[in-house]
Amino acid sequence: MSLFMLAIKNLMRNVLRSAALFLALFVLSGTLVSISLLAAALTQSIELSRQRLGADVMVVPSGFSGTAEDLFLVGSAGSFTMKDAGEFQRAVLASEGVKAASPQLFVVSAPLPCCSVSDTMIVGYDPETDFVITPWLQGRRAGGEKQAPDDVVVGADILAGVGGRLKFYGHEFLIVGKLERTGMRYLDSGMFIPLEGVRTMIAESKGRAQKALSIGPDEISCLLVKLREDANAEKFALRLEHRHPDKKALLTDEMVRKTAGSLAIPLKGMALMFILQWAASLFLIGVVHKFSVDERRFELGIMKALGATDANIRSLLTLEIVILSGAACFAGIASGLLLIRTFSSYLSLTVKVPLVLPQGTALAGLVSAAFAVSLCSALAPALFSALRSSKIEPFYLIRGEVRRKEQG
């Protein structure tokens, strides 16, 4: 019988002990990979959110900063407006340090027959000045034609494809493009239409829709501002709010820091929970191995009396824990990955941050590290027990006594 088959037979002989070790390592590895994956996803998502917004400053009506943050970071549906958009945009463009400024208008589709999709963000934007939507455009009209007022570009999560038609507030739009997946619900689940088309839809809603829209022809929801590299965003925001008291300038970097700060406490709590669980698992594994070896002294003594060397004993005991812990770690990590992927959307809504899970090399490295830590946590106490038992004389092992070989 090979050493591997002997190890399997020994594990199956004491199912209760093997099950206890398997469960401890399963929970340990699953918790480790879940916490690591969640921490990596949150850290990456926060930074990607800032990059994908493309703006240094977002100007919204005073009193709607919280709604705007939820809209951009989480993709919550909401609508708010500020007047005198054209005059305000010109004033911002004339300000020192401004590189570009692009308006957006937010409208929420109604849960009525006048809208093909309900409770979804309709974002009116200016294709001429936009620097947020167009970089993610995946499919354009043949020949690179300019987007017409009644053309709509949809997010990656919208089921309708290019060439389909959607109706909002009685006005019909043609889908001409689809955005690449970004991980941000604001972009992935939105409908992006030129401002001219949205304003036409608003004007026609009074006669075509069951619910008319009361948004003026010169109103916008948000002005996205990109600054020059040498400009100071904080100073720009302070000057803008001083000149326009009814406006609020949101700094994307500050939004990232605020979100990161709010996530720091739960992440530390999860790390502390894992450390405590890891210490408890080490203790449990050590105790189980000690009792296991004590129970098998007679067996180990017979093996040594029949010619098994100390190295054979260590190899057998080590192989047993490698097989058991390897299977437990694999199952735990697979379960942790499945759990996080299954509930990623719910977690994203809970923490109010788009959850972008690591992929490819990053995911492989994270999983490998979690597997190595979990496996080493099992091997350390097991190797100690194996080394201790291999040094006991066969006579004393058979009698159940613990007297080691004299060293040197």
C-alpha positions as CSV (number, residue, x, y, z in Angstrom):
1,M,0.0,0.0,0.0
2,S,1.4,3.4,-1.0
3,L,2.0,6.1,1.6
4,F,-0.8,8.3,0.0
5,M,-3.4,5.5,0.2
6,L,-2.3,4.8,3.8
7,A,-2.8,8.5,4.7
8,I,-6.3,8.4,3.1
9,K,-7.2,5.3,5.0
10,N,-6.1,6.8,8.3
11,L,-8.2,9.9,7.6
12,M,-11.3,7.9,6.8
13,R,-10.8,5.7,9.9
14,N,-11.5,8.6,12.3
15,V,-14.2,10.6,10.5
16,L,-15.1,12.8,13.4
17,R,-11.6,14.1,13.9
18,S,-11.1,14.6,10.2
19,A,-14.4,16.4,9.9
20,A,-13.5,18.8,12.8
21,L,-10.2,19.7,11.2
22,F,-11.8,20.1,7.8
23,L,-14.5,22.4,9.1
24,A,-12.0,24.6,11.0
25,L,-9.8,25.0,7.9
26,F,-12.9,25.4,5.6
27,V,-14.1,28.4,7.7
28,L,-10.6,29.8,8.1
29,S,-9.8,29.8,4.4
30,G,-13.3,30.9,3.3
31,T,-13.2,33.9,5.7
32,L,-9.7,34.8,4.7
33,V,-10.4,34.9,1.0
34,S,-13.8,36.7,1.5
35,I,-12.3,39.4,3.6
36,S,-9.2,39.8,1.3
37,L,-11.4,39.9,-1.8
38,L,-13.8,42.4,-0.3
39,A,-11.0,44.7,0.8
40,A,-9.2,44.5,-2.5
41,A,-12.5,45.1,-4.4
42,L,-13.4,48.1,-2.2
43,T,-10.0,49.7,-2.5
44,Q,-9.9,49.2,-6.3
45,S,-13.5,50.3,-6.7
46,I,-13.0,53.6,-4.9
47,E,-10.0,54.6,-7.1
48,L,-11.7,53.4,-10.3
49,S,-14.8,55.5,-9.4
50,R,-12.7,58.6,-9.3
51,Q,-11.0,57.8,-12.5
52,R,-14.1,56.9,-14.4
53,L,-16.0,60.0,-13.4
54,G,-13.3,61.9,-15.3
55,A,-14.1,65.2,-13.5
56,D,-12.2,67.0,-10.8
57,V,-15.2,68.9,-9.6
58,M,-18.9,68.3,-9.8
59,V,-21.1,71.3,-9.4
60,V,-24.7,70.6,-8.2
61,P,-27.5,72.7,-6.6
62,S,-26.9,73.5,-2.9
63,G,-28.6,70.9,-0.7
64,F,-28.3,68.0,-3.2
65,S,-24.7,67.0,-2.5
66,G,-25.7,63.8,-0.8
67,T,-28.1,62.8,-3.6
68,A,-25.4,63.6,-6.2
69,E,-22.8,61.4,-4.4
70,D,-25.2,58.5,-4.3
71,L,-26.1,59.0,-7.9
72,F,-22.5,59.0,-9.2
73,L,-21.0,56.4,-6.8
74,V,-23.9,54.0,-6.4
75,G,-26.1,54.7,-9.4
76,S,-29.2,55.6,-7.3
77,A,-31.9,57.2,-9.5
78,G,-32.6,60.9,-8.7
79,S,-33.5,64.1,-10.3
80,F,-32.7,67.7,-9.4
81,T,-32.0,70.9,-11.4
82,M,-30.5,74.3,-11.3
83,K,-31.4,77.3,-13.5
84,D,-29.5,79.6,-15.8
85,A,-27.3,76.7,-17.0
86,G,-25.9,78.4,-20.1
87,E,-24.8,81.5,-18.3
88,F,-23.4,79.5,-15.4
89,Q,-21.4,77.2,-17.8
90,R,-19.9,80.2,-19.5
91,A,-18.9,81.7,-16.2
92,V,-17.2,78.5,-15.1
93,L,-15.4,78.1,-18.4
94,A,-14.0,81.6,-18.0
95,S,-12.7,80.8,-14.5
96,E,-9.0,80.4,-13.9
97,G,-7.7,76.9,-14.2
98,V,-10.7,75.3,-16.0
99,K,-9.8,73.0,-18.8
100,A,-13.3,71.8,-19.7
101,A,-16.9,71.9,-18.4
102,S,-19.8,69.7,-19.5
103,P,-23.5,69.8,-18.4
104,Q,-25.7,66.9,-17.5
105,L,-29.4,66.7,-16.9
106,F,-30.9,63.8,-14.8
107,V,-34.4,62.5,-15.4
108,V,-35.9,59.4,-13.9
109,S,-38.0,57.2,-16.2
110,A,-41.6,56.8,-14.9
111,P,-43.2,53.5,-14.0
112,L,-45.9,54.2,-16.6
113,P,-46.8,52.9,-20.1
114,C,-45.1,56.1,-21.5
115,C,-41.7,54.6,-20.6
116,S,-40.2,51.4,-21.8
117,V,-38.0,51.0,-18.7
118,S,-39.1,52.4,-15.3
119,D,-37.1,53.9,-12.5
120,T,-33.9,54.2,-14.7
121,M,-31.6,57.2,-15.0
122,I,-32.0,59.2,-18.2
123,V,-28.9,61.3,-18.5
124,G,-28.9,64.2,-20.9
125,Y,-25.4,65.2,-21.9
126,D,-23.7,67.5,-24.4
127,P,-21.7,65.3,-27.0
128,E,-19.7,68.4,-28.0
129,T,-18.2,69.0,-24.5
130,D,-18.6,65.6,-22.8
131,F,-15.5,63.9,-21.4
132,V,-17.3,61.3,-19.2
133,I,-19.6,59.3,-21.5
134,T,-17.9,59.3,-24.9
135,P,-14.6,57.6,-23.7
136,W,-16.7,54.5,-22.8
137,L,-18.7,54.3,-26.0
138,Q,-18.3,50.9,-27.5
139,G,-20.5,51.0,-30.7
140,R,-21.0,54.1,-32.8
141,R,-23.1,54.6,-35.8
142,A,-21.7,53.4,-39.1
143,G,-19.3,55.9,-40.6
144,G,-18.7,57.6,-37.3
145,E,-21.8,59.8,-37.6
146,K,-22.6,62.3,-35.0
147,Q,-25.2,61.3,-32.4
148,A,-28.6,62.7,-33.3
149,P,-31.0,64.2,-30.7
150,D,-33.2,61.1,-30.8
151,D,-30.3,58.6,-30.5
152,V,-29.6,57.0,-27.1
153,V,-26.5,55.3,-25.9
154,V,-27.2,52.7,-23.2
155,G,-25.2,51.2,-20.3
156,A,-23.8,47.7,-20.4
157,D,-26.5,46.4,-18.0
158,I,-29.4,47.5,-20.3
159,L,-30.7,44.4,-22.1
160,A,-31.8,46.1,-25.3
161,G,-29.1,46.1,-28.0
162,V,-28.0,48.5,-30.8
163,G,-30.8,49.1,-33.3
164,G,-33.6,48.7,-30.7
165,R,-36.0,51.4,-29.7
166,L,-37.0,52.8,-26.3
167,K,-39.8,55.1,-25.4
168,F,-39.6,57.6,-22.5
169,Y,-42.4,60.0,-21.6
170,G,-44.1,59.3,-25.0
171,H,-40.9,60.1,-27.0
172,E,-39.2,57.3,-29.0
173,F,-35.4,56.9,-29.1
174,L,-33.1,54.7,-31.2
175,I,-30.3,52.8,-29.5
176,V,-27.1,53.6,-31.5
177,G,-24.4,52.6,-29.1
178,K,-23.6,50.7,-25.9
179,L,-21.1,51.6,-23.3
180,E,-18.3,49.3,-22.2
181,R,-18.8,47.8,-18.8
182,T,-17.2,50.0,-16.2
183,G,-18.4,48.6,-12.8
184,M,-20.2,51.9,-12.0
185,R,-24.0,51.6,-12.0
186,Y,-24.2,55.3,-13.0
187,L,-22.7,54.3,-16.4
188,D,-23.7,50.7,-16.6
189,S,-27.4,51.1,-16.0
190,G,-28.0,54.6,-17.5
191,M,-29.5,55.9,-20.7
192,F,-27.4,58.7,-22.3
193,I,-29.2,61.0,-24.7
194,P,-28.0,64.4,-26.2
195,L,-29.4,67.3,-24.2
196,E,-31.4,68.5,-27.3
197,G,-33.3,65.2,-27.4
198,V,-34.0,65.2,-23.7
199,R,-35.3,68.8,-23.8
200,T,-37.6,67.8,-26.7
201,M,-38.9,64.8,-24.7
202,I,-39.6,67.2,-21.7
203,A,-41.5,69.6,-23.9
204,E,-43.6,66.8,-25.5
205,S,-44.3,65.1,-22.2
206,K,-47.1,67.6,-21.5
207,G,-49.1,66.2,-24.4
208,R,-47.8,62.6,-24.8
209,A,-47.1,61.3,-21.4
210,Q,-49.4,60.6,-18.4
211,K,-46.9,62.4,-16.2
212,A,-45.5,65.7,-17.5
213,L,-42.0,66.8,-16.7
214,S,-41.6,70.3,-15.2
215,I,-38.0,71.1,-16.1
216,G,-37.2,74.4,-17.7
217,P,-35.4,74.7,-21.1
218,D,-32.3,76.2,-19.4
219,E,-32.0,73.9,-16.5
220,I,-29.3,71.3,-15.8
221,S,-28.6,68.9,-12.9
222,C,-24.9,69.0,-12.8
223,L,-21.9,70.7,-14.3
224,L,-18.8,68.4,-14.6
225,V,-15.5,70.4,-14.5
226,K,-12.1,69.2,-15.5
227,L,-9.2,71.4,-14.3
228,R,-5.8,72.0,-15.6
229,E,-2.9,70.0,-14.0
230,D,-1.5,73.1,-12.2
231,A,-4.9,74.1,-10.8
232,N,-5.9,73.7,-7.2
233,A,-9.3,72.0,-6.9
234,E,-10.0,73.1,-3.4
235,K,-9.3,76.8,-4.1
236,F,-11.5,76.6,-7.3
237,A,-14.4,75.1,-5.3
238,L,-14.1,77.8,-2.6
239,R,-14.1,80.6,-5.2
240,L,-17.0,79.0,-7.1
241,E,-19.2,78.6,-4.0
242,H,-18.4,82.2,-2.9
243,R,-19.5,83.6,-6.3
244,H,-22.5,81.2,-6.5
245,P,-23.9,80.6,-3.0
246,D,-26.8,78.5,-4.5
247,K,-24.2,75.9,-5.9
248,K,-22.2,73.2,-4.2
249,A,-18.8,72.1,-5.7
250,L,-18.0,68.5,-4.9
251,L,-14.4,67.4,-5.2
252,T,-14.0,63.9,-6.6
253,D,-10.8,63.3,-4.5
254,E,-12.7,64.4,-1.4
255,M,-15.5,62.0,-2.2
256,V,-13.0,59.2,-2.5
257,R,-11.4,60.0,0.8
258,K,-14.7,60.3,2.5
259,T,-15.8,57.0,1.2
260,A,-12.5,55.4,2.1
261,G,-12.8,56.8,5.6
262,S,-16.3,55.4,6.1
263,L,-15.1,51.9,5.0
264,A,-11.9,51.9,7.2
265,I,-13.8,51.0,10.3
266,P,-15.7,47.9,9.0
267,L,-12.5,46.7,7.2
268,K,-10.5,46.9,10.4
269,G,-13.3,45.1,12.2
270,M,-13.2,42.3,9.6
271,A,-9.4,42.1,9.9
272,L,-9.7,41.8,13.7
273,M,-12.4,39.1,13.4
274,F,-10.1,37.1,11.1
275,I,-7.1,37.4,13.4
276,L,-9.2,36.1,16.3
277,Q,-10.6,33.3,14.2
278,W,-7.1,32.4,13.0
279,A,-5.7,32.2,16.5
280,A,-8.7,30.0,17.6
281,S,-8.2,27.8,14.6
282,L,-4.5,27.3,15.3
283,F,-5.3,26.3,18.9
284,L,-8.1,23.9,17.7
285,I,-5.8,22.3,15.1
286,G,-3.0,22.0,17.6
287,V,-5.3,20.3,20.2
288,V,-6.9,18.0,17.7
289,H,-3.5,16.9,16.4
290,K,-2.1,16.3,19.9
291,F,-5.0,14.1,20.8
292,S,-4.8,12.4,17.5
293,V,-1.2,11.5,17.9
294,D,-1.8,10.4,21.6
295,E,-4.5,8.0,20.4
296,R,-2.3,6.5,17.7
297,R,0.8,5.9,19.8
298,F,0.3,2.2,19.7
299,E,-0.1,2.2,15.9
300,L,3.0,4.4,15.4
301,G,5.0,2.2,17.8
302,I,4.1,-0.9,15.8
303,M,5.1,0.8,12.6
304,K,8.5,1.8,14.0
305,A,9.0,-1.7,15.5
306,L,8.4,-3.1,12.0
307,G,11.1,-0.9,10.5
308,A,9.5,2.5,9.8
309,T,12.0,5.3,10.2
310,D,11.4,8.7,11.9
311,A,11.2,10.2,8.4
312,N,8.5,7.7,7.4
313,I,6.4,8.7,10.5
314,R,6.8,12.4,9.8
315,S,6.0,11.9,6.2
316,L,2.8,10.0,6.9
317,L,1.5,12.4,9.5
318,T,2.4,15.4,7.3
319,L,0.8,13.9,4.2
320,E,-2.4,13.3,6.1
321,I,-2.7,16.9,7.1
322,V,-1.7,18.1,3.7
323,I,-4.4,16.1,2.0
324,L,-7.1,17.2,4.5
325,S,-6.1,20.8,4.8
326,G,-5.6,21.1,1.0
327,A,-9.1,19.8,0.4
328,A,-10.6,22.1,3.1
329,C,-8.7,25.2,1.9
330,F,-9.8,24.6,-1.7
331,A,-13.4,24.1,-0.7
332,G,-13.3,27.2,1.6
333,I,-11.8,29.4,-1.0
334,A,-14.2,28.3,-3.7
335,S,-17.1,29.0,-1.3
336,G,-15.7,32.4,-0.3
337,L,-15.4,33.4,-4.0
338,L,-18.9,32.2,-4.8
339,L,-20.3,34.0,-1.8
340,I,-18.7,37.4,-2.6
341,R,-19.6,37.1,-6.3
342,T,-23.2,36.1,-5.6
343,F,-23.8,39.0,-3.2
344,S,-21.5,41.6,-4.8
345,S,-24.5,43.7,-6.0
346,Y,-26.1,43.7,-2.5
347,L,-22.8,44.6,-0.9
348,S,-22.3,47.4,-3.4
349,L,-25.6,48.9,-2.4
350,T,-24.8,48.4,1.3
351,V,-21.5,50.2,1.3
352,K,-22.6,52.7,-1.4
353,V,-19.6,52.0,-3.6
354,P,-19.5,50.1,-6.9
355,L,-17.8,46.7,-6.1
356,V,-15.3,45.9,-8.8
357,L,-13.9,42.4,-8.0
358,P,-10.3,41.7,-8.9
359,Q,-9.8,39.7,-12.1
360,G,-7.1,37.7,-13.8
361,T,-3.6,37.9,-12.3
362,A,-4.8,40.0,-9.3
363,L,-7.4,37.4,-8.4
364,A,-5.0,34.5,-8.9
365,G,-2.5,36.2,-6.6
366,L,-5.1,36.8,-3.9
367,V,-6.4,33.3,-4.0
368,S,-2.9,31.8,-4.0
369,A,-1.9,33.9,-0.9
370,A,-5.1,32.9,0.9
371,F,-4.4,29.2,0.1
372,A,-0.8,29.5,1.3
373,V,-1.7,31.2,4.6
374,S,-4.5,28.7,5.4
375,L,-2.3,25.7,4.5
376,C,0.6,26.9,6.6
377,S,-1.7,27.6,9.5
378,A,-2.7,23.9,9.4
379,L,0.8,22.6,8.7
380,A,2.6,24.4,11.6
381,P,0.9,22.6,14.5
382,A,0.8,19.4,12.5
383,L,4.5,19.4,11.8
384,F,5.2,20.1,15.5
385,S,3.1,17.0,16.5
386,A,4.7,14.8,13.8
387,L,8.2,15.8,14.8
388,R,7.5,15.2,18.5
389,S,6.0,11.8,17.9
390,S,8.7,10.6,15.5
391,K,11.4,11.0,18.2
392,I,9.7,8.7,20.7
393,E,11.1,5.2,21.1
394,P,8.8,2.3,19.8
395,F,8.8,0.6,23.2
396,Y,7.4,3.7,24.9
397,L,5.0,4.4,22.1
398,I,3.5,1.0,22.4
399,R,3.3,1.3,26.2
400,G,1.7,4.8,25.8
401,E,4.6,6.6,27.4
402,V,6.3,9.7,26.1
403,R,10.1,9.3,26.3
404,R,12.1,10.7,23.4
405,K,15.4,9.5,22.0
406,E,18.4,11.0,23.7
407,Q,19.9,13.7,21.5
408,G,23.6,13.6,20.5
